[in-house]
C-alpha cells in the first residue's frame, strides 16, 4: 500500500465500498463512523 501523508484520505470509505462490491455485507454506518481514520502522519501513532 502506498504511503499517504495524512488521515482522512478517503481510504476507509473506499475500502468499505470495495468490500460491498465484492459481495460482502457492509455495516456502512460503522465504516462512516471511522471515516476520519486512516494512515497516521509519519511518526504519529494515534492508536
PDB file with SEQRES, HELIX, SHEET and CRYST1 records, atoms N, CA, C and O in Angstrom:
SEQRES   1 A   47  UNK UNK UNK UNK UNK UNK UNK UNK UNK UNK UNK UNK UNK          
SEQRES   2 A   47  UNK UNK UNK UNK UNK UNK UNK UNK UNK UNK UNK UNK UNK          
SEQRES   3 A   47  UNK UNK UNK UNK UNK UNK UNK UNK UNK UNK UNK UNK UNK          
SEQRES   4 A   47  UNK UNK UNK UNK UNK UNK UNK UNK                              
HELIX    1 AA1 UNK A   11  UNK A   21  1                                  11    
HELIX    2 AA2 UNK A   28  UNK A   33  1                                   6    
CRYST1    1.000    1.000    1.000  90.00  90.00  90.00 P 1           1          
ATOM      1  N   UNK A   1       0.840  -1.177   0.000  1.00  0.00           N  
ATOM      2  CA  UNK A   1       0.000   0.000   0.000  1.00  0.00           C  
ATOM      3  C   UNK A   1       0.888   1.243   0.000  1.00  0.00           C  
ATOM      4  O   UNK A   1       1.807   1.350   0.812  1.00  0.00           O  
ATOM      5  N   UNK A   2       0.623   2.160  -0.887  1.00  0.00           N  
ATOM      6  CA  UNK A   2       1.448   3.375  -0.902  1.00  0.00           C  
ATOM      7  C   UNK A   2       1.204   4.213   0.351  1.00  0.00           C  
ATOM      8  O   UNK A   2       0.104   4.230   0.902  1.00  0.00           O  
ATOM      9  N   UNK A   3       2.232   4.891   0.775  1.00  0.00           N  
ATOM     10  CA  UNK A   3       2.092   5.751   1.947  1.00  0.00           C  
ATOM     11  C   UNK A   3       1.343   7.021   1.568  1.00  0.00           C  
ATOM     12  O   UNK A   3       1.499   7.542   0.464  1.00  0.00           O  
ATOM     13  N   UNK A   4       0.530   7.510   2.498  1.00  0.00           N  
ATOM     14  CA  UNK A   4      -0.140   8.786   2.316  1.00  0.00           C  
ATOM     15  C   UNK A   4       0.312   9.700   3.433  1.00  0.00           C  
ATOM     16  O   UNK A   4       0.781   9.233   4.472  1.00  0.00           O  
ATOM     17  N   UNK A   5       0.177  10.973   3.232  1.00  0.00           N  
ATOM     18  CA  UNK A   5       0.737  11.925   4.173  1.00  0.00           C  
ATOM     19  C   UNK A   5      -0.173  12.257   5.341  1.00  0.00           C  
ATOM     20  O   UNK A   5       0.311  12.781   6.344  1.00  0.00           O  
ATOM     21  N   UNK A   6      -1.477  11.975   5.259  1.00  0.00           N  
ATOM     22  CA  UNK A   6      -2.338  12.393   6.350  1.00  0.00           C  
ATOM     23  C   UNK A   6      -3.589  11.539   6.448  1.00  0.00           C  
ATOM     24  O   UNK A   6      -3.914  10.769   5.544  1.00  0.00           O  
ATOM     25  N   UNK A   7      -4.281  11.694   7.567  1.00  0.00           N  
ATOM     26  CA  UNK A   7      -5.535  10.984   7.775  1.00  0.00           C  
ATOM     27  C   UNK A   7      -6.634  11.569   6.912  1.00  0.00           C  
ATOM     28  O   UNK A   7      -6.450  12.567   6.216  1.00  0.00           O  
ATOM     29  N   UNK A   8      -7.788  10.914   6.981  1.00  0.00           N  
ATOM     30  CA  UNK A   8      -8.976  11.374   6.266  1.00  0.00           C  
ATOM     31  C   UNK A   8      -8.706  11.502   4.773  1.00  0.00           C  
ATOM     32  O   UNK A   8      -9.084  12.482   4.132  1.00  0.00           O  
ATOM     33  N   UNK A   9      -8.039  10.482   4.239  1.00  0.00           N  
ATOM     34  CA  UNK A   9      -7.718  10.483   2.814  1.00  0.00           C  
ATOM     35  C   UNK A   9      -8.768   9.752   1.989  1.00  0.00           C  
ATOM     36  O   UNK A   9      -8.605   9.579   0.781  1.00  0.00           O  
ATOM     37  N   UNK A  10      -9.861   9.316   2.651  1.00  0.00           N  
ATOM     38  CA  UNK A  10     -10.926   8.621   1.940  1.00  0.00           C  
ATOM     39  C   UNK A  10     -10.736   7.125   1.835  1.00  0.00           C  
ATOM     40  O   UNK A  10     -11.606   6.427   1.313  1.00  0.00           O  
ATOM     41  N   UNK A  11      -9.606   6.614   2.326  1.00  0.00           N  
ATOM     42  CA  UNK A  11      -9.320   5.195   2.160  1.00  0.00           C  
ATOM     43  C   UNK A  11     -10.275   4.292   2.936  1.00  0.00           C  
ATOM     44  O   UNK A  11     -10.525   3.165   2.509  1.00  0.00           O  
ATOM     45  N   UNK A  12     -10.814   4.754   4.058  1.00  0.00           N  
ATOM     46  CA  UNK A  12     -11.734   3.929   4.843  1.00  0.00           C  
ATOM     47  C   UNK A  12     -13.025   3.689   4.075  1.00  0.00           C  
ATOM     48  O   UNK A  12     -13.466   2.546   3.954  1.00  0.00           O  
ATOM     49  N   UNK A  13     -13.629   4.733   3.561  1.00  0.00           N  
ATOM     50  CA  UNK A  13     -14.885   4.593   2.815  1.00  0.00           C  
ATOM     51  C   UNK A  13     -14.643   3.857   1.502  1.00  0.00           C  
ATOM     52  O   UNK A  13     -15.472   3.040   1.101  1.00  0.00           O  
ATOM     53  N   UNK A  14     -13.539   4.122   0.828  1.00  0.00           N  
ATOM     54  CA  UNK A  14     -13.222   3.401  -0.406  1.00  0.00           C  
ATOM     55  C   UNK A  14     -13.128   1.910  -0.132  1.00  0.00           C  
ATOM     56  O   UNK A  14     -13.615   1.098  -0.919  1.00  0.00           O  
ATOM     57  N   UNK A  15     -12.508   1.550   0.975  1.00  0.00           N  
ATOM     58  CA  UNK A  15     -12.380   0.143   1.343  1.00  0.00           C  
ATOM     59  C   UNK A  15     -13.746  -0.477   1.590  1.00  0.00           C  
ATOM     60  O   UNK A  15     -14.011  -1.590   1.135  1.00  0.00           O  
ATOM     61  N   UNK A  16     -14.617   0.227   2.306  1.00  0.00           N  
ATOM     62  CA  UNK A  16     -15.966  -0.287   2.570  1.00  0.00           C  
ATOM     63  C   UNK A  16     -16.716  -0.537   1.272  1.00  0.00           C  
ATOM     64  O   UNK A  16     -17.398  -1.553   1.140  1.00  0.00           O  
ATOM     65  N   UNK A  17     -16.604   0.362   0.323  1.00  0.00           N  
ATOM     66  CA  UNK A  17     -17.298   0.202  -0.953  1.00  0.00           C  
ATOM     67  C   UNK A  17     -16.712  -0.950  -1.767  1.00  0.00           C  
ATOM     68  O   UNK A  17     -17.450  -1.666  -2.445  1.00  0.00           O  
ATOM     69  N   UNK A  18     -15.414  -1.131  -1.707  1.00  0.00           N  
ATOM     70  CA  UNK A  18     -14.790  -2.266  -2.401  1.00  0.00           C  
ATOM     71  C   UNK A  18     -15.263  -3.593  -1.816  1.00  0.00           C  
ATOM     72  O   UNK A  18     -15.520  -4.547  -2.551  1.00  0.00           O  
ATOM     73  N   UNK A  19     -15.375  -3.646  -0.502  1.00  0.00           N  
ATOM     74  CA  UNK A  19     -15.852  -4.856   0.162  1.00  0.00           C  
ATOM     75  C   UNK A  19     -17.295  -5.143  -0.255  1.00  0.00           C  
ATOM     76  O   UNK A  19     -17.646  -6.287  -0.544  1.00  0.00           O  
ATOM     77  N   UNK A  20     -18.122  -4.108  -0.285  1.00  0.00           N  
ATOM     78  CA  UNK A  20     -19.525  -4.270  -0.686  1.00  0.00           C  
ATOM     79  C   UNK A  20     -19.625  -4.729  -2.144  1.00  0.00           C  
ATOM     80  O   UNK A  20     -20.439  -5.594  -2.467  1.00  0.00           O  
ATOM     81  N   UNK A  21     -18.806  -4.157  -3.018  1.00  0.00           N  
ATOM     82  CA  UNK A  21     -18.835  -4.567  -4.427  1.00  0.00           C  
ATOM     83  C   UNK A  21     -18.402  -6.014  -4.612  1.00  0.00           C  
ATOM     84  O   UNK A  21     -18.789  -6.668  -5.580  1.00  0.00           O  
ATOM     85  N   UNK A  22     -17.596  -6.508  -3.676  1.00  0.00           N  
ATOM     86  CA  UNK A  22     -17.160  -7.905  -3.745  1.00  0.00           C  
ATOM     87  C   UNK A  22     -18.243  -8.851  -3.245  1.00  0.00           C  
ATOM     88  O   UNK A  22     -18.071 -10.070  -3.272  1.00  0.00           O  
ATOM     89  N   UNK A  23     -19.367  -8.283  -2.786  1.00  0.00           N  
ATOM     90  CA  UNK A  23     -20.489  -9.110  -2.385  1.00  0.00           C  
ATOM     91  C   UNK A  23     -20.642  -9.333  -0.896  1.00  0.00           C  
ATOM     92  O   UNK A  23     -21.519 -10.085  -0.471  1.00  0.00           O  
ATOM     93  N   UNK A  24     -19.817  -8.702  -0.104  1.00  0.00           N  
ATOM     94  CA  UNK A  24     -19.892  -8.846   1.345  1.00  0.00           C  
ATOM     95  C   UNK A  24     -20.838  -7.799   1.928  1.00  0.00           C  
ATOM     96  O   UNK A  24     -20.972  -6.699   1.392  1.00  0.00           O  
ATOM     97  N   UNK A  25     -21.477  -8.152   3.010  1.00  0.00           N  
ATOM     98  CA  UNK A  25     -22.347  -7.200   3.696  1.00  0.00           C  
ATOM     99  C   UNK A  25     -21.477  -6.213   4.478  1.00  0.00           C  
ATOM    100  O   UNK A  25     -20.554  -6.610   5.190  1.00  0.00           O  
ATOM    101  N   UNK A  26     -21.780  -4.946   4.339  1.00  0.00           N  
ATOM    102  CA  UNK A  26     -21.003  -3.894   4.993  1.00  0.00           C  
ATOM    103  C   UNK A  26     -21.915  -3.095   5.918  1.00  0.00           C  
ATOM    104  O   UNK A  26     -22.987  -2.647   5.510  1.00  0.00           O  
ATOM    105  N   UNK A  27     -21.488  -2.923   7.152  1.00  0.00           N  
ATOM    106  CA  UNK A  27     -22.210  -2.074   8.107  1.00  0.00           C  
ATOM    107  C   UNK A  27     -21.733  -0.639   7.853  1.00  0.00           C  
ATOM    108  O   UNK A  27     -20.853  -0.133   8.549  1.00  0.00           O  
ATOM    109  N   UNK A  28     -22.326   0.002   6.852  1.00  0.00           N  
ATOM    110  CA  UNK A  28     -21.841   1.310   6.405  1.00  0.00           C  
ATOM    111  C   UNK A  28     -21.806   2.364   7.510  1.00  0.00           C  
ATOM    112  O   UNK A  28     -20.841   3.127   7.561  1.00  0.00           O  
ATOM    113  N   UNK A  29     -22.816   2.454   8.411  1.00  0.00           N  
ATOM    114  CA  UNK A  29     -22.703   3.445   9.485  1.00  0.00           C  
ATOM    115  C   UNK A  29     -21.453   3.251  10.352  1.00  0.00           C  
ATOM    116  O   UNK A  29     -20.862   4.222  10.823  1.00  0.00           O  
ATOM    117  N   UNK A  30     -21.062   2.006  10.555  1.00  0.00           N  
ATOM    118  CA  UNK A  30     -19.848   1.739  11.322  1.00  0.00           C  
ATOM    119  C   UNK A  30     -18.620   2.259  10.578  1.00  0.00           C  
ATOM    120  O   UNK A  30     -17.741   2.883  11.172  1.00  0.00           O  
ATOM    121  N   UNK A  31     -18.571   1.998   9.288  1.00  0.00           N  
ATOM    122  CA  UNK A  31     -17.443   2.460   8.476  1.00  0.00           C  
ATOM    123  C   UNK A  31     -17.432   3.980   8.368  1.00  0.00           C  
ATOM    124  O   UNK A  31     -16.372   4.604   8.405  1.00  0.00           O  
ATOM    125  N   UNK A  32     -18.623   4.576   8.233  1.00  0.00           N  
ATOM    126  CA  UNK A  32     -18.690   6.039   8.152  1.00  0.00           C  
ATOM    127  C   UNK A  32     -18.227   6.675   9.455  1.00  0.00           C  
ATOM    128  O   UNK A  32     -17.630   7.751   9.454  1.00  0.00           O  
ATOM    129  N   UNK A  33     -18.507   6.000  10.566  1.00  0.00           N  
ATOM    130  CA  UNK A  33     -18.073   6.488  11.872  1.00  0.00           C  
ATOM    131  C   UNK A  33     -16.548   6.536  11.958  1.00  0.00           C  
ATOM    132  O   UNK A  33     -15.985   7.367  12.670  1.00  0.00           O  
ATOM    133  N   UNK A  34     -15.893   5.646  11.235  1.00  0.00           N  
ATOM    134  CA  UNK A  34     -14.434   5.570  11.260  1.00  0.00           C  
ATOM    135  C   UNK A  34     -13.799   6.277  10.067  1.00  0.00           C  
ATOM    136  O   UNK A  34     -12.595   6.150   9.841  1.00  0.00           O  
ATOM    137  N   UNK A  35     -14.590   7.014   9.308  1.00  0.00           N  
ATOM    138  CA  UNK A  35     -14.108   7.604   8.060  1.00  0.00           C  
ATOM    139  C   UNK A  35     -12.966   8.598   8.251  1.00  0.00           C  
ATOM    140  O   UNK A  35     -12.163   8.796   7.340  1.00  0.00           O  
ATOM    141  N   UNK A  36     -12.884   9.220   9.415  1.00  0.00           N  
ATOM    142  CA  UNK A  36     -11.794  10.164   9.650  1.00  0.00           C  
ATOM    143  C   UNK A  36     -10.487   9.451   9.961  1.00  0.00           C  
ATOM    144  O   UNK A  36      -9.424  10.069  10.012  1.00  0.00           O  
ATOM    145  N   UNK A  37     -10.579   8.153  10.167  1.00  0.00           N  
ATOM    146  CA  UNK A  37      -9.358   7.380  10.413  1.00  0.00           C  
ATOM    147  C   UNK A  37      -8.651   7.125   9.093  1.00  0.00           C  
ATOM    148  O   UNK A  37      -9.197   7.367   8.017  1.00  0.00           O  
ATOM    149  N   UNK A  38      -7.484   6.654   9.197  1.00  0.00           N  
ATOM    150  CA  UNK A  38      -6.681   6.343   8.026  1.00  0.00           C  
ATOM    151  C   UNK A  38      -5.239   6.356   8.452  1.00  0.00           C  
ATOM    152  O   UNK A  38      -4.943   6.382   9.647  1.00  0.00           O  
ATOM    153  N   UNK A  39      -4.358   6.338   7.520  1.00  0.00           N  
ATOM    154  CA  UNK A  39      -2.944   6.358   7.886  1.00  0.00           C  
ATOM    155  C   UNK A  39      -2.600   7.592   8.705  1.00  0.00           C  
ATOM    156  O   UNK A  39      -3.092   8.690   8.443  1.00  0.00           O  
ATOM    157  N   UNK A  40      -1.757   7.392   9.692  1.00  0.00           N  
ATOM    158  CA  UNK A  40      -1.330   8.496  10.554  1.00  0.00           C  
ATOM    159  C   UNK A  40      -0.237   9.320   9.859  1.00  0.00           C  
ATOM    160  O   UNK A  40       0.424   8.868   8.925  1.00  0.00           O  
ATOM    161  N   UNK A  41      -0.087  10.520  10.350  1.00  0.00           N  
ATOM    162  CA  UNK A  41       1.047  11.329   9.909  1.00  0.00           C  
ATOM    163  C   UNK A  41       2.327  10.565  10.238  1.00  0.00           C  
ATOM    164  O   UNK A  41       2.366   9.860  11.247  1.00  0.00           O  
ATOM    165  N   UNK A  42       3.349  10.678   9.442  1.00  0.00           N  
ATOM    166  CA  UNK A  42       4.607   9.987   9.743  1.00  0.00           C  
ATOM    167  C   UNK A  42       5.076  10.291  11.169  1.00  0.00           C  
ATOM    168  O   UNK A  42       5.137  11.449  11.582  1.00  0.00           O  
ATOM    169  N   UNK A  43       5.399   9.246  11.899  1.00  0.00           N  
ATOM    170  CA  UNK A  43       5.880   9.406  13.266  1.00  0.00           C  
ATOM    171  C   UNK A  43       4.779   9.532  14.301  1.00  0.00           C  
ATOM    172  O   UNK A  43       5.073   9.650  15.490  1.00  0.00           O  
ATOM    173  N   UNK A  44       3.512   9.511  13.886  1.00  0.00           N  
ATOM    174  CA  UNK A  44       2.388   9.659  14.803  1.00  0.00           C  
ATOM    175  C   UNK A  44       1.626   8.345  14.885  1.00  0.00           C  
ATOM    176  O   UNK A  44       1.196   7.812  13.863  1.00  0.00           O  
ATOM    177  N   UNK A  45       1.457   7.822  16.091  1.00  0.00           N  
ATOM    178  CA  UNK A  45       0.675   6.609  16.285  1.00  0.00           C  
ATOM    179  C   UNK A  45      -0.497   6.960  17.172  1.00  0.00           C  
ATOM    180  O   UNK A  45      -0.339   7.090  18.386  1.00  0.00           O  
ATOM    181  N   UNK A  46      -1.672   7.117  16.585  1.00  0.00           N  
ATOM    182  CA  UNK A  46      -2.834   7.543  17.350  1.00  0.00           C  
ATOM    183  C   UNK A  46      -3.558   6.377  18.001  1.00  0.00           C  
ATOM    184  O   UNK A  46      -4.606   6.572  18.616  1.00  0.00           O  
ATOM    185  N   UNK A  47      -3.029   5.187  17.881  1.00  0.00           N  
ATOM    186  CA  UNK A  47      -3.705   4.023  18.452  1.00  0.00           C  
ATOM    187  C   UNK A  47      -3.186   3.814  19.826  1.00  0.00           C  
ATOM    188  O   UNK A  47      -3.610   2.883  20.512  1.00  0.00           O  
TER     189      UNK A  47                                                      
END                                                                             
